[in-house]
Each structure stands twice: as C-alpha cells, then as structure tokens.
Amino acid sequence: MPSEEDKILVRSIKQGSSKAFEQLFLRYQKKLFHFCRKFETRKEESENLVQSVFTEIWENRLSLDEEKSFSGYLFTVTKNKIYNHIRKKINEKVYKEYVAGIPAADDPRDYESKETEERLEKLIASMPDRRKEIFLMSRNDGFTYKEIAQRLGISENTVDTQIRNALDYLRKELPGMK
C-alpha cells in the first residue's frame, strides 16, 4: 500500500514536477544505494545504478501508477538493474577469457559450438524485424518484458508472445536447444 505522501509526489512527478522528483530521490537514494551494495557492487557501481534507476523513473514518469507502491516499484527496477549489471560483468569476464585464448585450440567441441553459434546468429537475423528487436532486447540487453513494453510502446503480452514465437522458431531450427 503506497503512502499518501508517495502518492502525492508520484502524481506531481507525472505532471513534470522536478521538486517532487527531488524529494523522492532524497527519500530513497540511500536505501537503494545500500540495497545495491548488498549485491557486492563497488561504491561507484552502486552510485551509477541508483542514478540509472532514477533516470529511468523520470523518463517513464507518465507510466507511474500512484495507486501502487512506489517503493516496491523502485526496488524492483533497482533489482533488475543490478541483475543486468551482474550479467553484463559475467559476460565481459567470459568474453575476456575467450579472447585470451583459454579454450583448447583443436577441440572438436569448439568447432561445433562455433558452428552452432553462427547458425543461431543467422536464424535470429532471419526473424521479422520487430520479433528480432524484442528478442535481442530481452536476451542481449537483459531488459524485462515490462521494460521492453514501455520502451517500444507495446503491451507486455505482445512482448511475451514475440519472445515465445522466437524461442519456438529457434528450437525448431536448432534441435537440442533449450
């Protein structure tokens, strides 16, 4: 249940009030920072994540619902940002290891893996543009269905349907894919 004060501030933010936005920022900034730090992010990373969350809140202020818990929404957005950040760090580490040449040179599995990866890239490229865009936003950029829907101005059901269709297509064309 949202506090009455949060409701009023969210309503004001939707109308473009930077003062109300600043009040919510000051109210939740430290809580979000400490929440980020629990996930073992560095101080600077946590500060950047909090900044990113509030930037997203401002950019999507018209879609805020003052009848829903603002703090709940805020922590959900923050959690998703943290997960995406961690996923990105893991992908960067794996990529750096790959570039450093850690896989064995003449391992036949490497060839099969590379061949499968190339086939997957071709299949994704052959998808209808909108489906491909939605699928890549979900898989490569780590956006949630809700974030994709908001960014593209479509419903979450449409996002879900497009991703499901993409996965069905890939499973059909690449046997053994999960």
Residue pairs with C-beta under 8 A, 6 or more apart in sequence:
1 69
2 10
2 66
2 67
2 68
2 69
2 70
2 71
6 24
6 66
6 69
6 70
6 71
7 66
7 67
7 70
8 20
8 66
9 20
9 21
9 23
9 24
9 70
10 20
10 24
10 64
10 65
10 66
10 70
11 66
12 19
12 20
13 20
13 21
13 24
13 57
13 58
13 61
13 64
14 61
14 62
14 64
14 66
16 61
21 54
21 57
21 58
21 61
24 57
24 70
25 54
28 71
28 74
29 50
29 54
32 49
32 50
32 53
32 74
32 75
32 78
33 46
33 47
33 50
35 75
35 78
35 79
36 45
36 46
36 49
36 50
36 78
36 82
37 43
37 46
39 82
39 86
41 49
41 82
41 85
45 85
49 78
49 81
49 82
49 85
50 78
52 81
53 74
53 77
53 78
53 81
56 77
56 81
57 64
57 74
57 77
60 150
63 150
64 70
64 73
65 73
80 144
80 147
83 142
84 141
84 142
84 143
87 142
88 142
103 110
104 110
116 174
119 173
119 174
120 170
120 174
120 177
123 169
123 170
123 173
123 174
124 132
124 135
124 136
124 166
124 170
125 132
127 135
127 166
127 169
130 162
131 162
131 165
131 166
132 166
133 152
134 148
134 152
134 159
134 162
134 163
134 166
135 162
135 163
135 166
137 143
137 147
137 148
137 151
138 145
138 148
138 159
138 163
143 151
145 156
145 159
145 160
145 163
146 156
148 154
148 159
149 155
149 156
149 158
149 159
152 159
170 177
171 177
